[in-house]
Amino acid sequence: MSSRSLRHRIAIVFVGLLVLVMGFVLALVHSSSARIVERETQRELAVGAKVFQRLLEQNQRQLETAASVLSADFAFREAIATQDQPTVRSVIRNHGQRIHADVMMVTGTDGRMIAATQSTFAAGDPFPFPDLLAAAEAAGRSAGFRQMRNGQLYQVVLVPIMAPTRIAWVAMGFHVDDRWAHEMAGVTGLGVQIVRAGVPGLLASSGAAATDAGGARNASVGVPLDGGLQAVLQLPVAQVQAPFSQLQGRLLGVIAAAVLVFALGSVMLAGRIVRPLNDLSAAARRIALGDYAQPLPPAQGDEIGQLAGSFEQMRTGIASREERIVRLAYVDALTDLPNRTRFLEAFGRLTPGGGGAVIVVNIDRFALINNALGHLVGDRLLRAVAGQLRPLVPAGGMLARLWGDQFAFLLEGADLDAARRFVDGVLAALRDPVTLDGQRLDIEAGVGIALYPDDGLDAATLLRRAELALAAAKRRHSGVAFASETGAEPAHEQLSLIGDMRRALLAGEFTLAYQPKLALGSGRIVAVEALLRWQHPERGSIAPARFIPFAEQTGFIREITPWVLETAVRQAAVWHAAGLDIAVSANLSTLDLLDPHLGRRVRDLLETYAVPARRLCLEITESALMDDPAQAQAHLDELAALGIKLSIDDYGVGQASLAYLKSLPVDELKLDRSFVTAITESPRNAAIVESTIMLSHALGLTVVAEGVETPAELRWLREHGCDIAQGYCIARPMTAAQLQGWLAEFAARTTA
């Protein structure tokens, strides 16, 4: 039987409880003995450390006494005073032998050796322990542990020789070696080791180590010495632990016998419990595999029977909840259609080489109906639309509600023609009016189509392309659009332009070029248009058509326009101060025209740079006017009140009606270049331009023709009453510095 079975676990629990109790007793005995051993060990270490320190102090006093006796000897002082080095050496050798000193030295007050018992020192050598000498000069005497140049360690005292003033110093010391450590160990009862902090190796040792050969532990205590030295006192603890180890061994024997008895009894009890549980385990595995149909076997009346009844309730509950979860995960609750998740999963059914189509359908004016009649009516309308579309789903296809009023069809094996025919049927079905609460609702729809694999290889891409096609169909009011008709998706390079534009604005990569405007009646240059240019440090010159539409789509144009306006007004101020009578035109986008602070910003610029309002002209496209006519009218009125000239740019290609146009406070119309190009060759263009000139003059507006490329076009415009012309035929855009020179040349050329 597996060691993971319940029978074994029951046995393990019983045995474990016994082991836990006995282990607790054993741990209690062990911890108590450990505490007793630890206290006794610490006590003996503390006593030994005190004895060791007393011995050190005794040795120091012995050396100091002997040195004091020597320094008081009259003959010794006389020999030092007369520099009788043989006598001095003889005296310190004899005196050192009497007190068993291992080193004797005499040094002068200048720190130079007079005599020493070691042959390694000669008269006149520096005293080897200048720090002891400095301490003695400060305190009258000094003592400490020091190493000689040969690496041997000594306990040294330094005492002055007075006659009556200090004439020299006498140093005496005991050799601190293994013999010295052994003697100290014999007195303290502890192992003694002398070490230097941070330096491996022993300077002196009584023979004890951190652990003995068998790995037995020694307790230790450190006694700090001077000079970075430390005495490590050690005490073996094995003999203290011996009786307690014997007790623990006997307890382990009792535990082993009890475990055996408990194991046999628990296995027998577990066998009677496990058999019905195995039946429940098999039923649980069936439930885990999704088999909820087979009921559990009848249960007994004990606790296990109650568990079996709970399992049966769990089986029925899980079956019910899983059904609801699947429905919530894959079915739209409002329309009972598959949702977006189910639609994306179903895409995997498409045969890789068989083709297919993703068709996105969006209900026109649904938001208007929803807001006017309420969300309840809107929900009922969506259910009605789902009812109209559901019968159209072909075999192998799918209809799903993506979100809101947007539905999607997945057609397997459909090509372009099949998709187009299917969409015709969808639009025909949706033309049937829907009646809700007596209210007749005529609905229409926009449709976007993406083909597999031409427009994408995965569901997410095809949905995105179909939604782009749907947006194109909405813009064109065409009802249907294919993804292939909307062009490629935005390139990653274009998506990075927003970050580059922000950096370019801060780095000064944007500049303005100025294109002259010629008054056809007087032949004078009366204005210039400020045109935005971008010199990218890596991509070079970027055409305005590449980045200005993207700036408008992302909203970054709101940051560029203030810079353009300020730069243009500042340049207008320079020309005004230089006596040049020319106005500067600048373009406003849709977002600029909706800016509530536009009027205040322009007024502040004119006041800051002291530029007359008539020197500034703002050009607005027709589409910008039509996005929010009321707000555009208010902002234009505010700008016109400042005295600024206003111009409608690209006139003729937008949607502005004449009824709306007559109420705008504009001063001029700019004819789009598409009408001016080939005006001498296209009677239609000529008729449009001529009628626009007449209409504008009747409304009191100035007419500006842009995109004039040839002298013939310029001559035609002058003959038909156009007021101002702009284009390459007159001059290309140029920098402000180039413009002043060009104006001088133009004036000279026209007066010649």
N, C-alpha and C positions, 0 to 999 in steps of 0.2 A: 504493500500500500504506500502511496506517495507520502513523503514527509510533510506535504502541505495539506493533508487530509484533516478533516475535523477531528477524527479519532486521535490522531497524533497530537493535534493542537490541544485537545482536552488533557491528554496525558502530560503534555508539556506545561500546561497551566498548573495542574496539581503539583507536579514535581517542581515547577518553578516557584510556586508559593512556598514549598518546603525549603527549597534552596535559598529563597529570599529571607525567610525567617532565620535559618541557620547562618546564612551569610551575614545577616544583621548582628547576630550574636558574635560570630567570628570577627566581624569588623569592629564591634564594640571592644572585644578583648584586644584586638590588634591596636586599635587607636589608643586604648588605655595604656597598654604596654609601651606603645611608641611615645606617649606623652611622658610616662615615667622615665623611660630611657633618655628622652630628650632633656628632661629637667636635670637628671643626674649628670648627664654629659655636660650640660651647660655649667652646672655647679662646679664640676671638677675642672673644666676649662677656665672658669673664672678664678678659682683658687690658684691653679697653676700659673695663670697670667700674672696674678699679684705676686706670687713667689718669684717669677721670672723678673718682674720689674724691680723687686727688692734686691735680687742678686745683681742686676745691672747697676742699681744705685750703690750697692755695697762695693762693687768693683770700682766704680767711679770715685767713691770716697777713699778707697784704699790708694788709688793712684794719686788723688789730690793730696792726701796726707803725706805720701812718700815724696811727692814733688815739693810740697811745702817744706818738709824736713831738709831736702837737698838744697832748696833755694836759700835756706837759712844758714847753711854751712859757710863759715867765714873763709876757710881755705878755698872752697869752691868759688865763692864770689871773687876772691882775690885773683884766682887763676883766670876767671873770665875777664876781670878788669885789666889784667896784664897780658891778655891774649895768649895765655899759656895753653895752647891747644892740646898737647900731649897730656897735661894734667887733667884738663877738662874731660877728655875722652876716657881717661882712666877712672875718674871719679864716677861718671855716669854709667860706665860699664859695671863697675863694682856695685853701685847702688841698684842698678837694674837687676843684677843677679840676686841681690838680697831679697827683693820683693817679687822676683820672677816676672819682671816686666820684659816684654819681647822687643820693645823699641824705646830708645832714649834719644832725644834730640835737644840741642841748645841752639837757639837762633837769636840774633841780635835784634835790637829795636828797629833796625832798618829792613828787617825781613830776610836777612841773609843768614845761612847756616854757619854756626861756629864749630860745632862738633856733633857727631851722631854715631850710634853703635852700629848702624848698617854701613856696609862698604859702598852701597850705591849712592851715598850722599857724600859730597866733598865740601870742604870749607868754602864759603862764598856762594854756594848754590842757593836758589830761592827756597824759602820754606814751602814744603809741598802742600800745606793746607792754609792758604791765605785767608779763607773765610773764617777758620778758627782763630787765626791771629787777629782779624778785624773784630770778631766778637769779643775776644779777650781784651783788646784795647778799649772797647766800649764798656765791658762789665767788670774788668779786673782779672778775670780768668774765664776759661771756656772748656767745654768737653763735647765729645761726639764720636760717631762711628765714621771712619774715613778709609778709603782704599788707597794703597800705595801705587806707585807706577807699575809695579809688577803684578797688580791685581789683587794682592792680599789685603784683607780687611782687618782693621784694628779699632779697639775702643781707646780713644786718645783723650788726655786732659792736658791743658796748657796753663801753666802757673808762672807769674812774673818773678824775676830775681831782682830784689831791691838792695841798693847800697848807697845811701838810703833811698835814692830814687831808682826807678826801674832802669836796669842796665842790660837786661836780656830776658829771654823766656826759656823755660825748660818744659819739654813735652815728653810725656810718658804714656805708654799704651800696651794693652794686652792683645795678642794675636787672636782674632775671631776666626777659628777654623773648625774642622769637624771635631777635633778633640775638645775644643771649648764648648761646642754645641752638645757633645755627648755628656760632658760634665754638667751642663745646665739641665739636660734631660734627666740625668740621674737625680737631681735635687727636686725638680718640678714634677716628675712622673709623666711628663708629656714629651712627645717628639718635638724637636726644635729644628727649624730650617730658617736660614737667613736669605732673603731674596731682595732684589731691587725692582721696584715697580716698573713695568713695561719692558724689562730685560729678561730674556729666558735664561734658565740655569740657576744653580744654587751657589751662593757664596760660602755657606757653611751648613752642614747637616748632621744630625745625630744618627742618621740611618733610616728614619721613618719616611714613608712616601705617602702621597694622597690616597692611594689604595695599595693593599698588599698584593702578593702574587695571585691570590685567589679572587681578587676583585672586591674584597671586603671594604666597606666604607669606613673612613676615619672622619671624625668631627674635628674641626679646626677653628682657631680664633687668631686673628692678626693683632700683633702688638706693634704699633708704629714706632720706628726709630727715626733719627734725623737723617738728613741727606738722601731722602727718597727710599730708605731701607725699611724693611718690615720683617719682624720675626713671626713666623707662622708656627703656632703651637698646635700639635695634633694629638688626638686621643682615639684609639680604636674602640668601636662600640659593639663588636661582635659578641664579646663575652657577656655583655649586658642583655643582649637579645636572646641568648641561648634558651633560658627556661620558657620564655614566651613562645618561641618557635616550636618547642616540644608540645606545648599545650595546643597550639593551632593544628599540629599534625593529628592529635587525638580527635579534635573536633571534626576534621575532614573525614576521618574514618566513620564517625557516627553519621555524618551527612550522606556518605556513599551508601550506607546500609538503608537509611530512610528513603533515599531516592529510588532504590530498587523496589522496595515494598510499594511505594506510592505509584510507580510506573505500572506495575502489574494491575493494581486495582483500578486505575484511571482508564486503562485500555479496555478493560472489561465493561466499564460503565459507558464509555464512548461508543462501543459497538451497538448498544441498544438505542442510542440517540441518532446515529448517523444514517441508518437505513432509510427512514422516511425523508430525511433531508436530501438524499441522493435523488429521490423521485422529484422533489421540488427543483433541484439543480437542472435536471434534464428538461423540465418544463421551461425554466428560465432561459436555457440555451435556445429553445425553439422560439421563444418570444424575441430574443436578441436577433435571430435570423429573419424576423418579420412574420413568423407564423403565429397569428393571434386566434386562429380558428379552433384549435384543439383545446378543450377545457382541461383543467387540472383534475387529477384523481381525487376521489372523496377523501376528506380529511377526518382524523380522529378528534376527540373532544378536548385534548390537552393543548398545551401552548404551541406545540408544533402544528396541530390542527388549525389553531387560530392563524398561525403564519401562512398555512396553505390557503385559508380563506382570503387573507390579505393579498396573496399572490394572484388569486383569481380576480379580485377587484382591480388590481394593478393591470392585469392583462386587458380587461375590457376598457379601462381608462386610457391606457397607452394607445390602443387601437383607435379610440375616438379622437384623442388629441393629435395623433399623427395625421389622421385624415384632415383635421382642421389646419395643422401646420403646413401640410402640402398645399392646401388651398390658399392659405395666406401667402405662401412663398411664390406661388406660380399663377395665381388667378387674381384678376382685378376685382375687388369687392363690389364696385359699382355696376360694372357691365357684365360680369361673369365671363369675360374674355381672358385669354392668357395675358400676363403682364410682360414688362420689358425683360425681366430675368428669364422667363420661359421662352420668350422670343429669341433671345441671344443663344440659349441652349439649343433650340430647335434648328438654328442655322447649321449646326454640325451634321444635320441629315443631308445637306446638299452634296450631291456627287461631285468630286473635284473637277471632273471634266464635263459635267453635264449642264453647267450654266444655271442661272437663276436670277431672281430680281427681288429687291427690297423696295417696297412702295410705301411712302409715308403720306398720310392724308391728314390735313388740318382743316377744321371747320371754320369757314369765314364768319366774321361778326359774332363769334360765340361769346367773347368777352362783353360785347355790347348787350347781347341777350341776357347773359348771366347777371350783369349789373342792373339792367332795367327790370327784369322779372324776378330776380332772386336766385339764390343758389339751388334751392329745391327744384325750381323749374329747369335750371341749367343741368342738374343731375339727371332729371327725367329726359331732357333732350339728348344727353349723351347715351342713355340707355336706348332711346328710340333710334339714334343713329347706328348704335351697335346692332340693333335688330335689323336695320336696313342693309348693313354690310355683311352680316354673318352668312346669309344664303349665298353670297357671291364667292365664298372661299372654295377654290377648286380642290380636287383630290390631291393629297400630299402637301397642300398649302396650309397657311396659318394666318389668322387675324388676331392681332394683339392691340391692347390699348397701352401706349407708351406712357403718357402722362397728360393731364388736362384734357384738351380737345384734340389730341393728336393720336391717330391710329396708324398701324403699320400692317402691311400684307407681306408674307413671305411666299414667293412662288417658286416652286422647284421646276427646273428645266425650261424656264421662260427666257426667250430672247427679246430683242428690242421690239419687234412687231407684236409679239404675244403680250408683252407688258403694256404696250400702247392700247391694244384692243381691250385688255382687261380694265385699264384705267377709264376708257370710254364707258364701259359698263358701270364702273363705280360712280362716275359723275352723273350718269343717267339715273342711277338709283337714288342718288342724293337730291335730285331735282324734285322728287315727290315731296310735297309739303308735309310738315309734321304739325298735328293739331294737339295742343295741350290745354285743357280747361277752356275749350272753345276758342283758344287763340291760335290762329293759323301762322305757322312759322315757315317761311321759305328760306331754305339753307342752301349754301353752295360750299365748295371746298377747293383748296389748293392742293396739288399733288406733286411730290418730288420722287423721282425714280432713279435708283442706282442698280447697275447690272453686275452680276457676278460671272466671271472674275475680272471683267474689264475695269470696273471702278473700284475694286478692292477685293482682298482675299479673306477678310474676316468680317464678322457681323458688326463690330464697333465701327470699322472704317466705312462699311456700306451704309450704315445708319447715318453716320456723320455726313457722308456725301449726299445721301438722299435728303437730309434736312437742309443742306446748303442749296440743293436744287429746289426744294420747297420754298426757301426764302427768295430764290431768284424768280420763281413763278409768282410769288406774292408781289414782288417789286414790279414785274412786267404786267401784272394783271392778266396773265396768259392762262391761268388755271393749271397748267402742266409744264414741268421742266425736267429734263434729264440731267444727271450729274455730269455727263460728258459735255453739256452745253455751258456749264458754269466755269469751265477751265480748271486748272490744277489748284490744289490746296495751297495756302500760303507757304512759301519756302521757309526753312529754318533760318536762313540768312536774313529774311525780312523780319522774322519774329525777334531777331536780336537787335533790330534797329532801335527799339525803344530805349534800351540801355545805352546804346551808342549815342542817341540823340541827347539824352540827359547829360552824358559826359561831354559831348560836343558843345553844348550850351555853356557849361562851366569852363571848358578849355578854350573858348573863343574860336571854334572852328566854323561857326556860322558867320557869313558876311552878307552884305546887301549890294546888289548891282542895280544900277539905275538906267532905265531906258527912256530916252526923250520922247515927248509928245509934241507934235508939230501942229500949230494953229494954221489951217489951210487958207484962211482969209488973209492973215497978216504975214504969213511966212515966218513967224517967230516960234521959238521953243518956249512954250508956256508952262510945261509941267514935265515931271518925270515920274515913272512908276518904280517903286522900290520892290525888287525881286529877290527872294531868299535864295542863297547859294550855300552849299555845304562841301567843304574840302576835307574829306576823311583822311587821317594820317596813313591808313593801310589800304583802303579801297579807292583812294583818289577822289575825284570829283563825282558826287552822287547827284543824279538828276532830280530836280524838284518833284517830278511825277512819281519817283520811287518812294520818297519819304514823306511828302506833305499829305497825301491821302492817308497814309498809315498813321501819321501824327494826329489827323482828325479822327480816325477810327478809335485810337487808343486814348484820346483826350489830351495828349501831350501838347497839342496845338495851343492849349490854354497857357502853357509856360513859354512857348515860342513867341506868340503874338505880342505880349508885353515888351519883350526884347526888341522885336521888329519895330513896334511903334516908337519906343524910346530912341532907338538908333536913327530912325527916319526923321523924327522931330528934331533931334540934336543936329543932324546934318542940315535940315531946313533952316535951323537957327544960324549955322555957319554961312550958308548961302545968303540968307537975309542980311546978315551983318556985312557980307561982301558986296551987297547991292544987286544981287542977281534976283530978278523978279520971276521966280519959277515956284510952282507948287509941287508938293510931293504926295504921291498916291500910295496907299498901303492897303492890302487885302485883309478882310475879316472873314473868318469861317463861321459856320453855323453855331459852334460852341461859343465863339467870341461874341456873337450877336445876342446870345442868351445870357451872357454874363451880366448880373445886376450891377456890377461896379464898373462897367465899361465907360459910361459917361463921365464918372468922377475921375477915372484913371486918365482919360484923354484930356480933360480939363486941367488936371494937375501937371501933365506934361507940357501943355501949351504955356501955362503960367511959369513953370520952372525954367523953360528955355526961352521965354519971351518971344514966342512965335505967333504971329497973327493967325487967327483961325482959318482965314481964307487961303493960307499957304498949305493947308492939310486937306487931303481928299481921301475918304475911306470908301473902298470898293466892296460891294456885297453881292454874292451870287443870288440868282433867283431862287434856287433850292433852299438857301439859308433863310430867305424871306418867308418861304412857304411852310417851314417846319413848325413855327409858332407865330402866325401872322400878328396876333395881338401884342405879344411881347416884342416882336421885331418892330412894330409900329411905334411902341412906346420908347424903345431905345433910339430909334432913328429920330423921333421928335426931339429927344433930349440932345442928341448930337447936333441936329440942325439948329437948335436954339443957341448952341455955342458959336454958330457961324461957320461950322465945318462943312465943306462940300461933300455930298454923298453921291455915289455912282453905283448903278446896277451893272455888275460885271457879267460877261458871257450872255448878254441878253439874246433871247431867241431860242435857247436850248433848254430853258427851264419850264416852270409851270405857272409863272405869275400871270394872272389875268389882267386885262386892261382896266377892269373895274377896280381892282385892288391897286394897280399901278398908279392910277390917277390920284389916290389918296396919300401916297408916300411922299415925304418931304425930300425927294431926291433932286439933284441938279443935272445929272447927265446919265445917258445910257451908253454902254460899251457894246457895240455889235460884236458878236462872237466871230472868231476868225473863219469858222466854217462857212459863213455867208460872204466874207470879203474875198476869200480865195477864189481865183478865176472869175471875178465879178464881171470882167469884160467879155467873158466867153459864155457865161451861164445866164440866160435871160431870167430864169427863176430866181437866182441869187440877186440879180440886178433889181428885179421887181420887189423882192422882200426888203432889200436895203433901202431902195428909193421910198417905198411906202413907210418904212420905219423912220426915215429922216423927216418926212413930212409930218407924221404923227407926233414925233418928239418935238419938233418945232412948234406944232400947234399946242402942245402941252407946256411949252416954255422950257424944254430940256435941251441941253447940249448933247450932240451925238459924237461919240468917239469910236473910230474904227480901229480895231487891233488886228495884228497879223498882216499888215500891208507889206507885200513882198516885192512888187514890181512898180516901176514908174507908171505903167499903164493903169494899174489899180489906183495909184495915188492921184493920177490925173482925172480918172473917172469920179472919184470921191469928191475932188475939188469942184468939178463941173456940176455935180448934183447936190451941192450944198452941205456936204458933211463938214462938221466944225473942226474936228481934231483927228489926226491920224497917228498911228503908232505901229512900228514894225521894223523889220530888217532893212526895208527900202530906205528908211530914214537913218536909223542907227541901231546897232546891237546894244544889249545891256553892257554897262561898263562901271568901273569903280568911280567913287566920288572924285578922286584926284584926276582920273582920266576925263571925267565929264567937263570939268572947268576948261581944260585945254581944247576939248572938242567943241564946246560952245563958242570959244573964241574963233576957231577955224571955221565953224559954220556961219558965224556972223560975217566973217571976212569973205567967205565964198558967196553968200547971198547978196552982199552989197557991191560986189565987184561987177 
